[in-house]
Amino acid sequence: MRNIDEAERKVEFVGIAKKGPSKKAEMIFTGLTFIVAVLLIVFAIVPTVRTVTDINKEIKEKERITQALESKIKALNELDNQFNTNKETFKDISLIFPSSQNFSLFLANIDAIVTRNNFVLSSIGFSEYKETREEESKLKLTALSPYSVRLSVKGSKMNLISFLRDLESLPMYPVVESINYSSDVDAQGNTDFSLNLRVYHVENVNFYD
């Protein structure tokens, strides 16, 4: 009986030894290995996901830019076709909006309008346009630049409205900014008028080339 008890104790000690610190160390090592593996997977996946996301954003942005460029090219082609179709009509546009302040067409029209409305042209002068701060924020033109015209005429007040209407209907689109008139009336019932107008010209002399 004694030998059997001793054998059982030895077996029990062996089992305890196997389940001792070495077993715990193995479990700890396995746990740490699992954690490290998870961390490696996470740190490997996150940059990949970010890279894929950034690539998708770049692709969408390039697609948007491509569509915008295609739309601009299409619009330019349509404008080119329209210009070629109406090329003869556009030949006179350089007279409507002249370069180098050459307002010969405007002067010719002014003389006709003055005569048609029974006015007499006393004087006409051109000068650089001085913009106010408010006007500087509103007048944002790509090619056209404003120029000032001071016009002095003499005639009847009854014809003033039709005279102004004819002025503003000119093809170069002048803008009447102010009107001054004298309180004196001559024997024929005529009054002196002074008008300030704004017209437009092209600063770039090679614009029509």
C-alpha positions in Angstrom: 0.0 0.0 0.0 2.8 2.3 0.8 4.4 1.9 -2.6 1.1 2.7 -4.3 0.6 5.9 -2.3 4.1 7.1 -3.1 3.6 6.4 -6.8 0.4 8.4 -6.8 2.1 11.3 -5.1 4.9 11.3 -7.7 2.3 11.4 -10.5 0.5 14.2 -8.7 3.8 16.2 -8.3 4.5 15.7 -12.0 1.1 17.1 -12.9 1.5 20.0 -10.7 5.0 20.7 -12.2 3.6 20.6 -15.7 0.8 23.0 -14.7 3.2 25.3 -12.9 5.0 28.5 -14.1 5.9 27.0 -17.5 2.3 26.6 -18.4 1.5 30.2 -17.3 4.4 31.5 -19.3 3.2 29.7 -22.4 -0.3 31.2 -22.0 1.2 34.7 -21.5 3.4 34.3 -24.5 0.4 33.1 -26.6 -1.6 36.1 -25.4 1.2 38.6 -26.2 1.6 37.0 -29.6 -2.1 37.4 -30.4 -2.0 41.0 -29.3 1.1 41.8 -31.4 -0.5 40.1 -34.4 -3.7 42.1 -34.0 -1.7 45.3 -33.7 0.4 44.5 -36.7 -2.8 43.8 -38.7 -4.4 47.0 -37.5 -1.4 49.2 -38.3 -1.0 47.5 -41.7 -4.7 47.9 -42.6 -5.3 51.5 -41.5 -2.6 53.1 -43.8 -3.9 51.0 -46.6 -7.4 52.1 -46.1 -6.3 55.8 -45.9 -4.2 55.4 -49.1 -7.2 53.8 -50.9 -9.4 56.7 -49.7 -7.0 59.3 -50.8 -6.6 57.7 -54.2 -10.4 57.6 -54.6 -10.6 61.3 -53.7 -7.9 62.1 -56.3 -9.7 60.1 -58.9 -12.9 62.0 -58.3 -11.2 65.3 -58.3 -9.4 64.5 -61.6 -12.8 63.3 -63.1 -14.3 66.7 -62.0 -11.5 68.6 -63.6 -11.7 66.6 -66.8 -15.4 67.3 -67.1 -14.9 71.0 -66.5 -12.2 71.1 -69.2 -14.4 69.2 -71.6 -17.2 71.7 -71.0 -14.8 74.6 -71.6 -13.4 73.1 -74.8 -17.0 72.5 -76.0 -17.9 76.1 -75.2 -14.8 77.5 -77.0 -15.6 75.4 -80.0 -19.1 76.7 -80.1 -17.9 80.3 -79.8 -15.3 79.7 -82.5 -18.1 78.3 -84.8 -20.3 81.3 -84.0 -17.5 83.7 -84.7 -16.7 82.1 -88.1 -20.4 82.3 -89.0 -20.7 86.0 -88.0 -17.2 87.0 -88.9 -18.4 89.7 -91.4 -20.7 91.2 -88.7 -17.9 91.4 -86.2 -15.6 93.4 -88.5 -17.2 96.7 -87.3 -16.9 96.0 -83.6 -13.5 97.7 -83.5 -15.3 100.9 -84.4 -17.9 100.5 -81.7 -15.3 99.8 -79.0 -12.1 101.4 -80.4 -8.6 101.0 -79.2 -6.2 104.0 -78.6 -9.2 106.3 -77.8 -10.2 106.6 -81.4 -13.9 107.6 -81.1 -14.5 108.5 -84.8 -17.7 106.4 -85.0 -19.1 108.0 -81.8 -18.3 111.5 -83.1 -20.1 110.7 -86.4 -23.2 109.5 -84.5 -23.2 112.4 -82.1 -23.2 114.9 -85.0 -26.2 113.1 -86.6 -28.1 112.9 -83.3 -27.5 116.6 -82.4 -28.8 117.7 -85.8 -31.8 115.4 -85.8 -33.0 116.8 -82.5 -32.5 120.4 -83.5 -29.6 121.0 -81.2 -26.3 122.8 -82.0 -23.1 121.2 -80.9 -21.0 123.8 -79.0 -18.1 121.6 -77.9 -17.1 118.0 -77.1 -14.1 116.7 -75.1 -12.7 113.3 -74.0 -10.7 112.5 -70.9 -9.7 109.5 -68.8 -12.5 108.2 -66.6 -12.2 108.8 -62.8 -14.0 106.1 -60.9 -15.4 106.6 -57.4 -14.8 103.9 -54.8 -18.4 102.7 -55.3 -17.9 102.5 -59.1 -14.6 100.7 -58.8 -16.4 97.8 -57.0 -19.1 97.7 -59.7 -17.1 98.2 -63.0 -15.3 95.0 -63.4 -14.9 94.6 -67.2 -12.4 92.2 -68.7 -11.5 94.0 -72.0 -13.4 97.3 -71.9 -12.3 100.4 -70.1 -14.5 103.5 -69.4 -13.7 106.9 -70.9 -15.3 110.3 -70.1 -17.0 112.5 -72.7 -18.1 116.1 -71.9 -20.7 117.3 -74.4 -22.0 120.9 -74.7 -25.1 121.5 -76.8 -27.6 124.2 -77.3 -31.3 123.7 -78.0 -34.9 123.5 -76.7 -35.8 121.8 -73.5 -38.7 120.1 -75.3 -36.2 118.1 -77.4 -34.0 117.0 -74.5 -35.7 113.7 -73.8 -35.6 112.5 -77.3 -31.9 113.7 -77.6 -31.0 111.6 -74.5 -32.9 108.6 -75.8 -31.0 108.7 -79.0 -27.7 109.0 -77.2 -28.3 105.9 -75.1 -29.5 103.9 -78.0 -26.2 104.2 -79.8 -24.4 100.9 -80.6 -21.5 101.8 -78.3 -23.8 102.0 -75.3 -22.8 105.4 -73.8 -24.1 106.1 -70.3 -25.4 109.6 -69.4 -24.0 110.3 -65.9 -25.0 114.0 -65.4 -26.7 116.9 -67.1 -26.3 120.6 -66.3 -28.1 123.4 -68.0 -28.2 127.2 -67.9 -31.2 129.2 -66.6 -30.7 131.7 -69.4 -32.9 131.3 -72.5 -32.1 133.1 -75.7 -34.5 134.8 -78.1 -35.2 131.5 -79.9 -36.0 129.7 -76.7 -32.8 127.7 -76.6 -30.8 126.7 -73.5 -27.2 125.6 -73.0 -26.8 122.0 -71.8 -23.7 120.3 -70.5 -23.7 116.5 -70.4 -21.2 114.0 -68.9 -21.2 110.6 -70.6 -19.3 107.4 -70.1 -18.2 105.4 -73.2 -16.0 102.4 -73.5 -12.8 101.6 -75.4 -10.3 98.7 -75.5 -7.0 99.3 -73.9 -5.2 96.5 -75.6 -4.4 97.7 -79.1 -3.8 94.1 -80.3 -7.2 92.9 -78.9 -8.8 92.5 -82.4 -5.8 90.8 -84.0 
